[in-house]
């Protein structure tokens, strides 16, 4: 149980930092690139944005670890 709690907290932190990094990288691009495929091309070369993507993938791993072998339930 403690591993599941720590993994879920780590997933939350990774998701939060990933979102900040991705927004920071995208916010630094010129407004003319908004809603343009060119934006994705430039972001795919940006290390900060790629770091955010990497943290999001890591967060999914932590989330999977937290849910591994545990039943998911909801109370009414």
Secondary structure, 3 states (H helix, E strand, C coil): CHHHHHHHHHHHHHHHHHHHHHHHHHHCCCHHHCCCHHHHHHHCCCHHHHHHHHHHHHHHHHHHHHHCCCCCCCCC
